[in-house]
């Protein structure tokens, strides 16, 4: 009898092959002290040097197998090893706490993970944590004289099943034999997705108990489209999925033809489908996946893993690189969004019992203008290198937006007076994440150039639910009529003032929500790049005028389940 396991679809496709478990090495460490700190520091330097040599070799291999995007990911790990701050922290622990090198490495890793650890599906922070863990494993393997698992030893076609697959694991894959990937941990992080997608490997991550339920040699079906894994499938299931795999290949061929075309519905309505990015590697991925712009540039990447705030010049160079790379396509940069699940070591924040409703995002920026002003100056300077839009996160009142806009205008005037060029057509908008703003959207629309609906937070605040809490996650309902009514109200208010509306939360790539959002008049969809061509293809097939009866019935439905059934009835394509 077959067993169905579910997880998150990280890389699309369908594959059928036996399982091969990738067993992790034992790198467990006990707290130990030393009387010879100099010896431990020397061991540390040796382990870093050996790790760097290995990563440089893997970087070359990644370039041959996976291209520049993968090289960027591995080079990021080399940069972590080269970071003097990291090494100094470890050496300080050895000298001050008399720790052994391996215990000091572990303690410093724990410190950084407390900053980067993923919460509420923050993909950028999770990717940073993944890179740090990968580097730490490599360093510890040398200190403990333990070999890491080598995926390159696989000598037959199989699907890797593991607790976690790191970027450097993927760089060792032999494309002749690796058919797919299943992991127990992880989310749709950019790093993992980039590597598996480049090899065209179907991948499902976050599959609970996969390494205990699945055994070596078990036949698996990995459905990377819907996030399903079938263990020891029946003959009928195998035949069904072989047919689905063939259809998917045909669909992919159609998607490829959309890359260089505009996103237009069947009745001629123009939409824009962009990418959410947090690193420059994400930009490369977005371009190759047919993004028509960047709907969300998370600027937090410049602040993470640093002991000091980035300078204006450092920020300017980074933003210039992003804006220039997009070739006049719009780049929507969100100002620093910290607090809640995102902490910065160099910015002291008060302890709060409920940080998600506390001192965060623009509230910090307005209270700490020495953080906000340099960032705005850097963005303004970068604006002349492409098409830049700026948005403020977590705006709750009109006064907050006006205060943030006034600071931006002040910095723009200072730059122009100093003879520094600034683009004349910078759009200034805001994230719409708070239900009170949606209720007052008709008034906010008079002051903003655009809204970007952050559906993740908006829905959480609307239902008073933490979607990361499994006890109440069922209340997080993107298709609920209350959500649909709120989104429609925002779009109508913005359009009445001649302003555009985008969405950069997960709802924007939900195939059941896309037809509804199209019919409501959403102008821009922004999402993880892996979903872009799928959404563009769906939009291309649908007629917005014919979807109006669906929207009318959906907003008057009573439950999210009822809305889903309506969408399936009107738009059968969503089930493919």
N, C-alpha and C positions, 0 to 999 in steps of 0.2 A: 504494500500500500504506500502511495506517495505521501510526502510531507510537504506542506506549503509553508515557507518562511517569507516574511516581508521585511523590507527596509526602505532605504532612500535610493532612488535611481540617481547614480552619480555620473554614469556615462551610458548613453543610449545604445541599444542593440540587443540582439538575442543570440545566445550561444548554447550549445549542448555538448557536454564533455564530462569525463570523470573528474572527481575532486582530487586536489593535491594540497594537503595541509602544510602550511609554512609555519614551522614551530619556532617560537622565539627563544633566544639564548637566555640563560639564567644570569642576569646582571644584578642580582640582589646584593645589597650592601648593608653591613652592620656598622654602627657608629664606632669608630676607632680613632685613637689619638697616636701621636708620634712624638718622639724626643729629638728627631732629626728633621727639622723643617726644611733645611736646604736640600736634603735628599728628595723630599716629597715635591718640592718646587721643580726640581730637575725632572722627576718622573712626569709631572704635569706638562712641562715643556715638550718632552719627548712624545707624549700621547697626542698633544695638539699637532706637532709636526707630522707624525704618522697619519693622523686623521686628515690633515690638509692634503697630504700627498695622495691618499686614497680618493678624496673628493675631487681633486684635480683630474685624476684618471677617469673617474665616473663622469665628470663634466665633458671630457672629450668623447667618451662613449655616448653620452646623452646627445651631443651635437650630431653624431653620426646617425643615431637611431630616431631621435625625437625632435631635433631642430632647436632653434634659438630659445623658444619658450621654456623648454625643460632645462637648458643650460642656465638660464636666468635663475631658476629655482635652486639649482645646486650651487650656483655661485653665491646665492644668498647665504647658504650654509657656510661656505668658505669665509664670507664676510663676518659671520658670527664668530668663527674661530679667530679671525684677525682683529676682532673688536678688543682694544686694550682695556676697556671698562670691564668686560667679562673676565678676562684673565686677572685683572687687578683684584676683583671681588673674590675670586677663588684663592689667589695668593694671600690676600688679607686674612681669609678664614684659616688658611694653613698656619700663618704666623701668629695670629691673635688667639685662635681657639685650639691650636696644636692638632688640627684635623689631619688625617691622611689625605692624600690627593683625591682619592675616589670619594671619600665622604664629603670633602669640601665641594667637589663638583656637584654632587647630589644636592647638597644644601643650597647652593647658588641656583641650580636648576629649579628647585622648589620655589625659590624667591621669585624668579622670573615667571614661572608658570602661574603664580598667584596674580600676576599682572595680565598675562596673556590668555589665561584659561577661558575656554568658550563658555558663554552663558547666553541663553535666548538666541541661539543660532547666529551669533556674531561671527561670520565666516572669516573675516580678516584676522581677528584675534586667535581663532582656532588654528588658522594656517600658520601663524607665528609660533604657536605652541607646538604644532607638529614639527616645524623646522628645528626648534630648539631641542625637542625630544630626540629627533634623529641624530643631531650633532652630539648630544650627550651620550647616547648609546654607543656611538662610534668611539668617543673618547674613553668611556668606561671599558669598552671591550679591550682596549690596549692596556689600560691600567690593571685590569683583572686577568689579562691574558686569556680571554674567552673569544672564540670565533663567532662572528655574526652569521646568521643564515644567509646562504647565497642562492637567490632565485635563479641564477644563471646555470645552476647544475641540473635543472629540469631537462629531461631528455625525451619526453613524450608529450603529446597534446593533452593539456589539462587546464582546469580552472583553479587558480590559487584561492585557498580559503585560509584566512588569517585573522588575528585580532586587529591587526593594523598593517597597512602597506604604506611604506614611506616613499617619498620621491626617489631616494637613492636605491631602494628596492626595485622600483620600476625601471630605473636606468640600467639595471642588470638583466632585465627580461630578454629572453630570446624569442623574437616575434614568431618564429616557426612553431613554437610549442605552447605559448600562453594564450588560452582561449577566452579567459574572462577573470573577473575578480569578485570575491565576496569577503567582506570584513564585518566583524562584530561592532567595531567602533567607527566613529567618523560621521561627517556630514558632507554636504555638497561643497566642499572647500575648493577654492580655485586651484590650489597646488595639485591635489589629488585628481581633480577633474581634467586639468591640463594634460597630465602625464598619461592617464588611461585613455582619454579621447584621442590624443595624438597617435596612439597605437591602435586606435579603433577597437578598444576592448570594452565589451559590455561590463558594467560594474554596478553592484548593489552594495551599499554600505549601511552600517547601523543595524545589521541583522542579529538580533539577540540570540545568544547561545549557538551561533553557527558552528563554532569550533568544537562544541561538545556533541551536537546533533549529527553533524556531517563527519564521515570517516573517509580516510584515504580510499580512493577507488569508487566511491559512491557516484552514480551517474547524476549529473545536475543539469537542470535548465536554469540559466540565468537570464531573467527578463529585465534588462537595464532600462526599458521604456517605462514600465509600471512599478519597478522596485520589488520584483518577486523572485524567489528562488524555490525551485521544486526539486526535492531530494528523491531519488529513485522513482522517476515518473513512470506512468503507465505507457503502453504503446500508443494509446489514443492521445495522451498529452504530448508525447514526443512528436507525433505527426501534426498535431494542431500547431505547435510552436515552430515547426519547420515551415509551415505555411505562413505564419506570422512573420518569421524572419525574412522570407522572400518578399513579402509586402513592404516590410520596413526598408529593405534595400532599395526598392522602387521609390519609396517616399523620399529617402535621402537624396536620390538622384534629382528628384524634383526640387528639393530644398536648395541644392547647390546652384540651381539656375536663378534663385532669388537674390543671391548675394549682392549683385551689382544693380539691382532694380529698386525702385521705391516701393514701400509697403502701401498697397492700395487695395481696398475691399472690392468685392465683385461689382458693386454699384458705383465705383469710382471715388470713394471717400479716402483721402490721404491720411495715413497714420505714421507715427515715428516710433521705431522700436530700438531702444538703446540698451546699454549695458551698465550694470553696477560694478564698479571697480575699486580696488584698494591697493593695488600695486601696479607697477608698469608692466609686469608680466601679464596681468589681467587685460591691459590695453591691447597687447599683441593678440591675445586670445580673442578679444572682442572684435577686432578688425577681421580676423580670419573667419569668425562666425557670423559675419554680416551685420554687425551693429551699425546703426545709422547715427550714432552719437554716444555720449556718455551721459546717462540720466542721473547718475549718482557717483561722484568722485568722493570717496571717504578719505578725508585728509588726515585722519588719525595715524596713518602709517608713518608719517614724519615724526611723530612724537613717541612712538612705542620703542621700548628697549633702549631708552636714552636717559641719562642722568640730568641733562639740561634741556631746556626748551630749544627747539631749532631756531637758528637765526633767520632774520628776514631774507638774507641772501640764499641760505640753504633752501628755504621754502620757495623762493622765486625760481631758482634753478629747477626744482622738482615740478612745479606747476607749469613752467614754460615747456618742459619736456612732454607733459601730458597734452597740453593744448596744441602744441606744434604737431604732435603725432596724429591728431585726429583730422588734419587737413580741412579745416573750416567747418567740420561738423561740430555741433554744439557740445560743450563740456559743462555740465552742471556741477559745480564744486560746492560741497556742504562745508561750512565752517566747522571748527573743532567741536565734536560731539562726544564729550566725556561725562563721567558720572554714571550712575546706574551700574551697569555691568562693566564699564570701562574706566579703569583707574590709571593714573599716571604717577609714577614715583616722584617726578619733579614738581608736581602740583599738589600741594597739601589740601585735601578735602576733609571736611568734618565728618565724623561718624554719624550715620543716619540710620534710624530703624527701618525706613522705607526709602532707599536712595532713588528708586525709579520715579517717585513722586517728589523728589527733593531738589537739591542743588546740582543741576546738570545742564549740559549743552549751552544754549545762549544765555542762560541764567548765570553761568560761570563767566562767559565772555563779557557780559555787561558789567559784572562785579569786578572782573580782573581785566581791564582794558589793555594792560601790558602784554596780555596773551593775544587778545583779539586784534589789536591794531597792527602789529607786525604781520599777522596772517593776511589781513585785508590789504595791506600795502603790497605784499608779495603777489597776491592774486591780481590786484589792479595792474601791477607792472607786467605780469604774464599775459594780460588780456590782449595785448597788441599782437600776439603770436598766433591767434586763432579766434575762435568764437567762444567766449567764456560767459557763463551765467553763474551767479553767486546766490546761494540760498542759506538762510539761517534756520537751524534746527530747534525744535521744541518751543516754538513761539506760542504763547498762551493769550496775549492781549495785543491790541493794536498799539498800545504805548510801547511794548517791548520791540515790536517790529520797527516802529518809528525811531526808537533810540538806537537800534542797531544800524538802521539805514543812515541815520545822522552821522554816526561814527564813520561809516563807509564814505559818505560824501565829504566829510572833513579830510580824510586821508587822501581822497582823490584830488581835492583842491590843493593840498600841500604838495603832492607829487607834481601836479601841473605847474604850480608856481616855481618848483625847482627845475622845471624844464624836462621832466621825465614824462614820456608819452604814456597815455592811458587810452584804451579803446573808448569810442564814443557811444557804442551801442550795447553796453553791458546790461543784461537783464538781471534784475534783483528780485528774488522771490523768497519763498519760505516753505519749509516742510509743514505739512498739515497732519499732525499726529494726535491732536487733542480734540475730543468731541465738542468742547465749548467753541473752538474755532470754526468747526463745521457748521454749528448752529448760527454763528455770526459771519458766515462766509461772504454774504452780500456786502458787508461793511469792509471786511479785510480786502476784498477784491478791488476796492477803490485805490488801495495803496500799493499792492504788490504787482509785479509784472507777471507772475505765475505762481501756481500752487504745485507742489509735488507731494502727493498723498503717501505718507508713510503708513501703509496699511497694517503692518505688523503691530506697531504701537497703538494705532488708532483703534484696532479691533480689541486689543488687550484692555485699553482704557474704557472702551465702550461697554465691555462685558465684565469689567473688574476681574480679569483672569490673567494669570501668568501661564502662558502656553508652554513654558519649560517645566511646569509642575504637572506631573503625570496624573495627579489626583483630580485636577480640574481642567486639563488640556482639552477635554471634550467640549468645553464651552467656547473654545476659540473657533469661530465659525465664519469663514470668509463669505459664504453664500447666504448668510442670514439676511432676511428682508430688512432688518434694522441697519445693517451695514450698507446694503444696496441703496436704501433711501438716503442715507447720509452722503454717500458718494455722489449720487445723482444731484442732491442739493448743492454740493460744492461745485460740480461741473456747471450746473445751470447758473449759479451766482457768478462764477468766473466769466463764462461766455457772455453774460449780460453786460459785463464791463469790457469785453473785447480781450480778455486774458486767456491764456492757455493753461491746461491742467495735465500733469503727468502723474504717474504712480510708480513708486520704486520699491514697494514691498512684495512679499511672496504672492499676493493676490494677482499681481500683474502677469504672472506666467501660469496661473491656474487655468487649465483649458476650459473649465466650466464657467469661470468668471469672465474670460476674454470676450465671448459674444455679448454678454451683458454690458461690459464696459464699453465695447464698441458702439452698441446701440445707444448708450447714454451720452456718447460724444467725447469720451476720454481722448485726449490728443496724443499723449505719449505714454508708451509702456517701457519700463526699464527693469532689467532682470539680470540674473546670472547669464553669461554669454552662451552657456551650453543650451539654453532654452530659446534663444533668439530665432533661429530659423524655423523651429517648430511653430512658434507663435506667429511669425510672419506668414507661414504657409496657411495656418488656420484663418488668419485675417483675410488673406487673398481669396479664400473660398466663400466668404460670407457676405451677405447683402445687408447692410445696416438698416435699410428701410423695412425689409422683411422681418427684421429682428424686433421691431417696435412692439408687436403684440406680446412677445416673450417678456420684454422688460416690464410691460404693464402688468402682466400676470405675476411675475416674480416679486415685484415690490408689494403686491397685495397678498402674497402667500403668507402662511403662518410660520413655516419652519424652513431651515436650511435644506433639510431632506426633500421637502416639497419643491424647492427651487431647483435642486439637482435633477429631479425627475423631469421638471419642465424643460431644462436645458437639453437633457438627453432626447426628449421628444422633438424639440425644434431643431436641434443641432446634433444629429447622430454622429458627426465626425469626431466629437470629443471623446468617444469611447474607443477610438482606434489607437 
